[in-house]
């Protein structure tokens, strides 16, 4: 066997030494490295015992050094927001001007948009995959191959692959479609071991706004929240129910389960507490008619949309930069003062032990004062947190701090519920058991952006002396009837 030099044969000094010293002599193979003047048939003990192992070690060290430099260079590129993968994600292609930049592949991007749209409308991953197959849309792998990519996977079993729910879920969970690159999820232990291992999430490289987004961040976030919900339906059901995954028992926190009860030729549909369904001793049924619940949610939804829209009209008057700047400066002074207050109570709490140890105060006084200072510190920290949230609404510049208002305003007055509006704007729907003496069960809707809503209201009242009459509320409904009354949060 002839090679140009020892490095061409191999750079792993252990394996190369094993072949030269054991395997080749055992098989009767003559090995020649031309540039290193090595010939295994020559009887040169010095060369065999000292020089050759040393050269193999140098070749191995060189390989290790190159590996470290390549890894370091790739890490720098990832942190800079450059794409370093061999193949662009489905929906994108590598830019012709810069291979480390992604640009939208409009044909595939349209499929990605349709997947998110169908999912947010209530279709599950299985149904979406089924629809894509019926339309004969190429899978990501087949699409890459058709476009000249040398993409290969060992999982392909048929000539033409089919969409599966896993394809859909991978697309729904990939933040690359919002313009964010997440890279470095896997690595190899070292340059000698090619097996892939998962990296800890804290070591992933994540850079935002590296390329044009296909999916708005709000839609992507709504999809992630929906993926975490329990949205199981029957196999014959085309879409999930409007309220699937968001209706919770107000007392035990378990998911409310949709249940159909046949009665003669009619069917009654109810939501019942999931804990009660599994074990009646854990919680009561919290039974509520599904139609009545949906009507009540729709009514409270329109009420909240009106509140937010009215708030938005008032906030539109506060666009003057100088006014905002003055408010930011005022809020910064208040934040600084509140920080000093929190630090003061914290220091007083810490100094108490020294006073107790020196006999200046009794144990009872120490415990009482300690509890008092801890409460004051906690109150100050909570106020500080609220001020920081409110400050965000005063900031002028590139970011639309009131963009959440548009999420409500774009729907206007709702004639009926849809899965999209429920997932976009509702955090939870809590159903409470009727208490003794109450006529109707109480329903509480926790909308998204509640912190932003209350911070905006506080801002108006503090800086303009206006009292905003809108409020969030709970709705009491009868079981199976349409009547109901709003309850104002005090």
C-alpha positions in Angstrom: 0.0 0.0 0.0 1.4 3.4 -1.1 0.4 6.8 0.2 1.8 10.3 -0.4 2.6 10.7 3.4 1.4 9.3 6.7 -1.3 12.1 7.1 -3.0 10.8 3.9 -3.4 7.4 5.5 -4.8 8.7 8.7 -4.6 11.3 11.4 -5.7 9.2 14.4 -2.3 8.3 15.9 -3.7 5.3 17.8 -5.4 3.8 14.8 -2.6 4.5 12.4 -0.1 3.0 14.8 -2.3 -0.1 15.2 -2.4 -0.7 11.5 1.4 0.0 10.9 2.6 -2.1 13.9 0.0 -4.9 14.1 -2.5 -5.3 11.2 -0.3 -4.7 8.2 2.5 -7.0 9.5 -0.1 -9.7 10.4 -1.6 -9.5 6.9 1.7 -9.3 5.1 1.0 -5.8 3.7 3.9 -3.6 2.7 3.2 0.0 3.5 5.0 2.9 1.9 4.7 6.7 2.8 6.7 8.4 0.1 7.2 11.9 1.5 8.0 10.6 4.9 10.6 8.1 3.6 8.9 5.2 5.2 8.9 1.7 3.9 7.7 -1.1 6.3 10.0 -3.6 4.6 13.1 -1.6 5.6 14.5 -2.6 8.9 15.1 0.8 10.6 14.3 0.5 14.3 14.8 4.2 14.9 12.3 5.2 12.3 9.8 2.5 13.4 10.1 3.2 17.1 10.6 7.0 17.4 10.0 9.0 14.2 6.9 7.4 12.8 4.9 7.5 16.1 6.0 11.1 16.6 4.8 12.1 13.1 1.5 10.4 13.7 1.1 12.3 16.9 1.8 15.6 15.2 -0.7 14.7 12.4 -3.3 13.9 15.1 -2.6 17.2 17.0 -2.9 19.1 13.7 -6.3 17.6 13.1 -7.4 18.5 16.6 -6.2 22.1 16.1 -8.2 22.4 12.9 -11.3 21.0 14.5 -11.1 23.5 17.3 -10.7 26.4 14.9 -13.6 25.2 12.8 -15.9 24.8 15.8 -14.9 28.3 17.1 -15.5 29.9 13.6 -19.0 28.2 13.4 -19.9 29.4 16.9 -18.9 33.0 15.9 -21.1 32.8 12.8 -24.0 31.4 14.8 -23.8 34.2 17.3 -23.6 36.7 14.4 -26.8 35.4 13.0 -25.3 33.6 10.0 -26.9 30.4 8.8 -24.4 27.6 8.9 -26.6 24.6 8.1 -26.0 22.5 4.9 -29.6 22.9 3.8 -32.0 25.8 4.1 -35.1 25.1 6.2 -38.3 24.4 4.2 -39.8 27.7 3.1 -36.4 29.3 2.6 -33.4 29.1 0.3 -29.8 30.3 0.7 -29.1 33.7 -0.8 -27.0 33.6 -4.0 -25.1 36.7 -2.8 -24.4 35.3 0.7 -24.7 31.5 1.4 -25.0 32.3 5.2 -28.2 34.3 4.7 -31.7 33.0 4.1 -34.3 34.4 1.7 -37.9 33.3 1.3 -38.7 30.6 -1.2 -42.2 31.8 -2.0 -43.6 28.5 -3.3 -42.7 26.6 -0.2 -43.4 29.6 2.1 -47.0 29.6 0.9 -47.3 26.0 2.1 -45.9 27.0 5.5 -48.4 29.9 5.8 -51.3 27.6 4.9 -50.2 25.1 7.6 -50.2 27.8 10.3 -53.5 29.2 9.1 -55.2 25.8 9.1 -53.8 25.0 12.6 -54.9 28.3 14.1 -58.3 27.8 12.5 -58.7 24.5 14.5 -57.4 21.7 12.2 -55.1 19.2 14.0 -51.7 18.1 12.6 -53.2 14.8 11.2 -55.9 16.6 9.3 -53.4 19.1 7.9 -51.1 16.4 6.7 -54.1 14.6 5.1 -55.1 17.8 3.2 -51.6 18.4 2.0 -51.3 14.8 0.6 -54.7 15.2 -1.1 -53.4 18.3 -2.9 -50.2 16.4 -3.9 -48.0 18.9 -2.3 -44.4 17.7 -2.1 -42.9 17.0 1.3 -39.9 19.1 2.4 -37.6 16.3 1.5 -39.1 15.7 -2.0 -39.3 19.5 -2.6 -35.6 19.9 -1.8 -34.6 17.0 -4.1 -36.8 18.4 -7.0 -35.0 21.7 -6.6 -31.6 20.1 -7.1 -30.6 19.6 -3.4 -28.5 16.6 -2.5 -30.7 16.0 0.5 -30.8 12.4 1.9 -32.5 10.7 4.7 -32.5 7.0 5.8 -36.2 7.2 6.8 -37.6 7.2 3.2 -39.3 3.9 2.3 -41.4 4.9 -0.7 -40.5 6.5 -4.1 -42.6 9.5 -3.1 -42.9 10.4 0.6 -46.1 11.5 2.3 -46.8 14.3 4.7 -47.3 13.1 8.3 -48.3 14.8 11.5 -44.6 14.9 12.4 -43.8 17.0 9.4 -46.5 19.5 10.4 -45.5 19.6 14.0 -41.8 20.3 13.1 -42.9 23.2 11.0 -45.3 24.6 13.6 -42.6 24.4 16.2 -39.7 26.0 14.2 -39.0 29.6 15.2 -37.1 30.1 11.9 -40.4 31.2 10.3 -40.5 34.3 12.6 -37.0 35.4 11.4 -35.2 33.9 14.4 -32.3 31.5 13.9 -31.9 28.8 16.5 -28.7 26.8 15.9 -26.2 24.6 17.7 -28.8 22.2 19.1 -26.5 19.2 18.4 -22.8 18.6 18.4 -20.2 15.8 18.5 -18.2 15.0 21.6 -14.9 15.6 19.7 -13.4 15.4 16.3 -12.9 11.7 16.5 -16.4 10.8 17.4 -19.1 11.5 14.8 -22.1 10.5 16.9 -24.5 13.5 17.4 -25.4 14.4 20.9 -28.0 17.0 22.2 -26.7 20.2 23.7 -28.2 21.8 26.7 -30.8 24.5 25.7 -28.7 27.2 27.5 -25.9 26.6 25.0 -28.1 27.0 21.9 -27.4 30.0 19.7 -30.6 32.1 19.1 -30.5 35.3 17.1 -33.6 37.3 16.2 -34.4 39.2 13.0 -31.7 37.5 10.9 -33.9 37.1 7.9 -37.4 37.9 6.6 -40.2 36.3 8.6 -42.9 34.1 6.9 -45.1 33.9 10.0 -45.9 36.9 12.3 -44.5 36.4 15.8 -48.0 36.7 17.4 -49.3 33.8 15.2 -46.3 31.7 16.0 -46.7 32.3 19.7 -50.4 31.4 19.5 -49.5 28.2 17.7 -47.0 27.2 20.5 -49.6 27.8 23.1 -52.1 25.7 21.2 -49.6 22.9 20.9 -49.4 22.8 24.7 -53.2 22.4 25.0 -55.2 19.3 25.3 -57.1 19.5 22.1 -58.0 15.8 21.5 -61.1 15.2 19.3 -62.8 12.2 17.8 -61.2 10.8 14.6 -64.2 11.9 12.5 -64.0 15.5 13.7 -62.5 17.8 11.1 -61.5 20.5 13.5 -61.0 20.9 17.2 -63.8 22.6 19.2 -63.6 26.4 19.6 -62.9 26.2 23.3 -60.8 23.0 23.4 -57.8 23.3 25.8 -58.8 26.7 27.3 -61.7 25.7 29.5 -60.6 24.9 33.0 -62.3 24.0 36.3 -62.2 27.2 38.4 -61.8 25.2 41.6 -59.3 22.4 40.9 -57.7 23.7 37.7 -58.2 20.6 35.7 -59.3 20.7 32.0 -63.0 20.7 31.4 -64.0 17.7 29.2 -66.6 18.0 26.5 -69.3 15.3 27.0 -72.2 14.3 24.8 -75.3 12.9 26.6 -78.0 11.4 24.3 -81.6 11.8 25.4 -84.1 10.2 23.0 -83.6 11.7 19.6 -81.7 14.7 21.0 -78.2 15.1 22.2 -77.1 17.4 25.0 -73.5 18.6 25.1 -71.8 19.6 28.4 -68.5 20.5 29.7 -67.6 18.7 33.0 -64.5 18.8 35.2 -61.9 16.3 34.1 -60.9 15.4 37.7 -64.5 14.6 38.6 -64.9 12.4 35.5 -61.9 10.3 36.6 -62.6 10.3 40.3 -65.8 11.8 41.7 -64.2 12.3 45.1 -61.6 14.8 43.9 -63.9 17.5 42.6 -67.6 18.2 41.7 -68.8 18.0 38.1 -69.0 21.8 37.4 -71.3 20.8 34.6 -72.3 23.5 32.1 -74.1 23.4 28.8 -71.6 23.8 25.9 -73.9 26.1 23.9 -74.6 28.3 26.8 -70.9 28.5 27.6 -70.0 29.5 24.0 -72.7 32.2 23.9 -71.5 33.6 27.2 -67.9 33.7 26.1 -69.0 35.5 22.9 -70.8 38.1 24.9 -67.9 38.8 27.2 -65.5 38.7 24.3 -67.4 41.6 22.6 -67.5 43.4 25.9 -63.7 43.2 26.3 -63.1 44.2 22.6 -65.1 47.3 23.2 -63.1 48.1 26.4 -59.8 47.7 24.6 -61.0 49.7 21.5 -62.1 52.6 23.7 -58.7 52.5 25.5 -56.9 52.5 22.1 -58.7 55.6 21.1 -57.5 57.4 24.2 -54.0 56.2 23.8 -53.9 57.4 20.2 -53.9 60.9 21.7 -50.7 60.3 23.5 -48.3 60.1 20.6 -46.5 63.4 21.1 -42.8 62.5 21.6 -42.1 65.3 24.1 -45.1 64.2 26.3 -43.8 60.7 26.3 -40.3 61.7 27.1 -41.5 63.7 30.1 -43.5 60.7 31.3 -40.6 58.4 30.9 -38.4 60.7 33.0 -41.0 60.9 35.7 -41.4 57.2 35.8 -37.6 56.7 35.9 -37.5 58.9 39.0 -40.3 56.9 40.6 -38.5 53.6 39.8 -35.2 54.8 41.3 -37.0 55.9 44.5 -38.9 52.6 44.7 -35.6 50.7 44.3 -34.0 52.6 47.1 -37.1 51.9 49.3 -36.8 48.1 48.5 -33.1 48.1 49.3 -33.6 50.0 52.5 -36.1 47.5 53.9 -33.9 44.6 52.8 -30.9 46.1 54.6 -32.9 46.7 57.7 -34.1 43.1 57.6 -30.5 41.8 57.3 -29.2 44.1 60.1 -31.9 42.7 62.5 -29.9 39.5 63.2 -26.9 41.5 64.4 -29.1 43.5 66.8 -30.7 40.2 68.0 -27.2 38.6 68.5 -25.9 41.6 70.4 -28.9 41.5 72.7 -30.4 44.8 71.5 -33.8 43.2 70.7 -35.6 40.0 71.9 -36.3 37.0 69.8 -40.0 37.9 69.6 -39.1 41.4 68.5 -36.7 40.0 66.0 -39.2 37.7 64.4 -41.9 40.4 64.3 -39.7 43.0 62.7 -38.2 40.5 60.3 -41.7 39.6 59.0 -42.7 43.3 58.8 -39.6 44.2 56.7 -40.1 41.2 54.5 -43.6 42.2 53.7 -42.6 45.8 53.0 -39.7 44.6 50.7 -42.2 42.4 48.8 -44.7 45.2 48.4 -42.0 47.6 47.1 -40.7 45.0 44.7 -44.2 44.3 43.3 -44.7 48.1 42.8 -41.4 48.3 41.1 -42.3 45.5 38.7 -45.6 47.2 37.9 -43.8 50.5 37.2 -41.4 48.8 34.8 -44.3 47.4 32.8 -46.0 50.8 32.7 -42.8 52.4 31.6 -42.8 50.3 28.4 -45.9 52.0 27.3 -44.3 55.4 27.4 -41.3 54.5 25.2 -41.3 56.2 21.8 -39.4 54.7 18.9 -39.4 51.7 16.7 -41.4 49.2 18.8 -45.2 49.4 18.8 -45.8 49.1 22.5 -49.6 49.1 22.0 -49.6 46.5 19.3 -51.6 44.2 21.5 -54.5 46.6 21.1 -54.6 45.9 17.4 -55.0 42.2 18.2 -58.4 43.0 19.7 -59.4 45.8 17.3 -58.9 43.8 14.2 -61.8 41.5 15.1 -64.3 44.2 15.7 -67.8 43.1 16.8 -67.9 39.2 16.7 -71.0 37.6 15.3 -69.7 34.1 16.3 -66.7 32.5 17.9 -63.8 31.0 15.9 -60.8 28.9 17.0 -58.5 31.7 15.8 -59.9 34.4 18.0 -60.1 32.1 21.0 -56.4 31.0 20.7 -55.2 34.6 19.9 -56.8 36.4 22.8 -57.9 34.1 25.6 -55.5 32.7 28.2 -58.1 30.6 30.2 -61.8 30.2 30.7 -62.6 29.2 34.3 -65.9 27.6 35.2 -66.8 27.6 38.9 -69.3 25.4 40.6 -72.6 27.0 41.7 -72.5 27.8 45.4 -75.4 27.4 47.7 -77.9 30.2 47.0 -76.5 31.1 43.6 -78.7 30.6 40.6 -76.1 30.4 37.9 -72.5 29.1 37.6 -69.8 31.8 37.3 -67.6 32.0 34.3 -64.3 34.0 34.3 -62.3 34.7 31.2 -58.7 35.6 31.6 -57.7 37.4 28.5 -54.2 37.8 27.2 -52.4 41.1 27.6 -54.1 41.8 31.0 -50.9 43.3 32.4 -50.6 45.6 29.4 -54.3 46.6 29.7 -54.1 47.5 33.4 -50.8 49.3 32.9 -52.4 51.5 30.1 -55.3 52.3 32.4 -53.0 53.2 35.2 -51.1 55.5 32.9 -54.2 57.3 31.8 -55.4 57.9 35.3 -52.1 59.0 36.6 -50.9 61.4 33.9 -54.2 62.7 32.6 -56.6 62.4 35.6 -59.0 60.5 33.4 -60.9 57.6 34.9 -61.3 54.8 32.4 -64.8 53.2 32.8 -63.9 50.0 31.1 -63.2 46.9 33.1 -62.8 43.2 32.8 -65.7 41.1 34.1 -67.2 37.7 34.8 -70.4 36.5 33.4 -73.0 34.4 35.2 -75.1 32.2 33.0 -77.8 29.7 33.6 -77.4 26.1 32.5 -78.8 25.9 29.0 -80.4 29.5 29.0 -79.2 32.6 27.3 -79.8 35.1 30.1 -76.9 36.4 32.1 -75.5 39.3 34.0 -72.0 40.9 34.0 -70.1 41.1 37.3 -67.8 44.1 37.6 -64.3 43.5 39.1 -63.9 45.8 42.1 
